[in-house]
Amino acid sequence: MSPNKVVARYQDGRILKGFTNDFLPNKENFHLELLDAPPGAKPVDVRASELKAVFFVKDFAGNPGHEESQEFDASKPVIGRKIKVLFSDGELLVGTTQGYQPGRAGFFVTPADPQSNIERCYVVMAATHRIVFG
């Protein structure tokens, strides 16, 4: 199994980029092999409760010039529930979810924009300000 490319964004603004093989939404922590770590370096222990979100990305560079679309492609069927997540820091994420349940620590969102560098995102509930469906 190849490792996932992730960007871990903390609620305090810190960002870590790297690879993980052991992220599970029901676990309190996971390990991240940092992108810029020297060979043989130990993975960093990441506590999910400190995060804003874990972004599973296509590549680490992304496309800085791309503006994320907040609209769904009307010609394609929507899989899951449409959701808008407003994070406590003001960032808005629009997409779909199949696993949202109140009371859980977090849930996955697939962005509405098919050109997004984000394949999916694990949203930490404690880092959200508002969640709207539809």
C-alpha positions in Angstrom: 0.0 0.0 0.0 1.5 3.3 -1.0 1.5 6.1 1.6 -1.0 9.0 1.4 0.2 12.5 0.5 -1.2 14.7 3.2 -1.1 18.3 4.5 -1.9 18.4 8.2 -3.2 21.9 9.2 -3.3 22.7 12.8 -5.8 24.9 14.5 -3.0 27.2 15.6 -1.9 27.7 11.9 1.0 25.3 11.7 1.2 23.2 8.6 3.0 19.9 8.1 3.4 18.1 4.8 4.3 14.5 4.3 3.2 10.9 4.0 1.1 8.7 6.2 0.1 5.0 6.2 -1.8 5.0 9.5 -4.4 7.7 9.4 -7.8 6.5 10.6 -10.6 8.8 11.6 -11.3 6.9 14.8 -7.7 7.1 16.1 -6.4 9.9 18.3 -3.1 10.2 16.5 -1.2 9.1 13.4 2.3 9.3 12.1 3.6 11.6 9.4 6.9 11.2 7.5 7.7 14.8 6.8 8.3 15.8 3.2 11.5 17.7 4.0 12.9 15.3 6.6 16.4 13.9 6.2 16.6 10.2 5.3 16.1 7.9 8.3 14.3 10.5 10.3 11.6 9.3 12.6 8.0 10.1 11.7 6.2 12.9 13.6 3.4 11.9 16.0 0.3 14.0 15.0 -2.6 14.4 17.5 -5.8 14.7 15.6 -7.4 16.8 18.3 -4.9 19.6 17.6 -5.7 19.7 13.9 -8.1 21.8 11.8 -8.1 19.2 9.0 -6.0 16.6 7.1 -6.0 17.3 3.4 -5.3 14.3 1.2 -3.6 15.9 -1.8 -2.7 15.1 -5.4 0.7 16.8 -5.1 2.4 18.9 -2.5 3.0 21.9 -4.8 -0.6 22.3 -5.7 -1.6 25.1 -8.0 -1.2 28.5 -6.2 -3.0 30.3 -9.1 -6.1 28.1 -9.0 -9.1 29.6 -7.3 -11.3 26.8 -5.7 -14.7 26.7 -7.2 -17.5 26.7 -4.7 -20.0 25.3 -7.2 -20.9 21.8 -8.3 -20.7 20.7 -11.9 -24.4 20.5 -12.9 -23.6 17.9 -15.6 -22.3 15.4 -13.1 -24.2 13.5 -10.4 -23.5 14.4 -6.8 -22.4 11.5 -4.7 -23.2 12.0 -1.0 -24.7 15.1 0.8 -23.7 18.6 -0.3 -22.0 20.4 2.5 -20.5 23.7 3.3 -18.0 23.8 6.1 -17.0 27.1 7.6 -13.8 26.7 9.7 -13.2 28.8 12.8 -10.4 30.6 10.9 -12.8 31.7 8.2 -11.9 29.2 5.5 -14.8 27.8 3.5 -14.8 24.2 2.1 -17.6 23.2 -0.2 -18.1 19.6 -1.2 -19.9 16.4 -0.4 -19.8 14.0 2.5 -21.0 10.5 3.1 -19.9 10.2 6.7 -21.1 13.2 8.7 -22.5 12.3 12.1 -23.0 14.7 14.9 -21.0 13.8 17.9 -18.1 12.3 16.0 -14.6 13.9 16.1 -14.6 14.6 12.4 -15.7 13.6 8.9 -14.5 13.4 5.3 -15.4 15.9 2.6 -14.7 15.6 -1.1 -14.4 19.1 -2.7 -17.0 20.3 -5.2 -14.2 21.5 -7.5 -13.0 18.7 -9.7 -9.8 20.7 -10.4 -8.9 20.9 -6.7 -5.6 19.7 -5.5 -7.5 18.2 -2.6 -8.7 14.6 -3.2 -10.5 14.5 0.1 -10.3 16.2 3.4 -10.8 15.0 7.0 -12.5 17.9 8.8 -11.9 18.0 12.6 -15.3 19.0 14.1 -13.7 21.1 16.9 -12.2 23.4 14.2 -15.5 24.3 12.5 -17.6 27.3 13.1 -20.7 26.3 11.0 -21.8 23.4 8.9 -24.6 23.8 6.3 -26.2 21.1 4.2 -27.6 21.5 0.7 
